C-alpha cells in the first residue's frame, strides 16, 4: 500500500536521522513506526487473572526464597491498640 503523508519538517528530519542511524531507508523506518502504533499494547489482556499474569515468573524462586523475601518484620517497636 502506498500512503502519502504531509509531516512537519522537524518530524521528517527526525525520521531521516533515525533511518541514517539504522542504515535503513526513511520509508522503512516510517512504516515500522506505523506498524508499531497499530499493534495492541504488550501485556496481559484486560480480563487476565492474577495467575495468568504471574506465569512468566512462576518457578524462578524456591518456596524458601519467597518466604525470606516476604517475611514479616518481627519488630514490636510499634504499639497496636486492639478493641
N, C-alpha and C positions, 0 to 999 in steps of 0.2 A: 504494500500500500504506500502510496506517496502522499505526503502531507506537507502543506506549505504553512509556515508559521511566521508571524511578524513578532519579533522579540526585540527587546531593548538592546542597544549596543553593548552595555556592560554585561548583559547575560550572554550575548554572543562571544564577547571577549573571554568570559569565564569558561564557556564551553570549549573554546579554542585552546585555552590554557590546559584544561583537563585532558583534552584529546591529545595535545602535544606531549603531555607528561606520560600518557599511557601508550603513545605511539599508535594511536588509532585515528581514523577519520572522525571529524566533528559529527557527521551524521550518525555514526555508530554510537558515539557517546550519548547523543540526544535520544536516540531510540532506546538505549539501555535505561536511561533515566525515566522515560515514559513507561516502559515495561515495569520498572520497579514501582512506579506511582500507582499502577492499577492492580498490583498484586495485593491480596489480603494481608493484613499485618501478621507478622510471625507471632507465635504464642498460642496458648490454649484457646479453643473456641469458647464463646461466652457461656455455653452450657456444660463445660467440663467440670467434673467434680474434683475434689482435692486429691483423691487417689490417682487420677489420671495426670494431674498437674505435677505430682511428685514422682512420677515414674522414671524420669531421666536420672534422678539421683538415688533411687532405691538401690540398696545394697552397697553403697560407697563407704558407709561406716558400719562398724560392728555395733551390736547392742551395747557393749561396754563403753565404746566411744560416744555413742549418743547419750548414755546415762551420765557420762563425765561432762559432756558439753552442756547438758541441760539440767544439771543437778541444782537443787535448791540451795540457796545460801543458808547455812546453818546458824548464821549470826542471830543473836537475840538482842541486838542493840536497840531495837525499837519496841516500845510498849504498844500493846494492842488491847483495846477495851472491847470485851465481848459482852453482849447483852445478857 
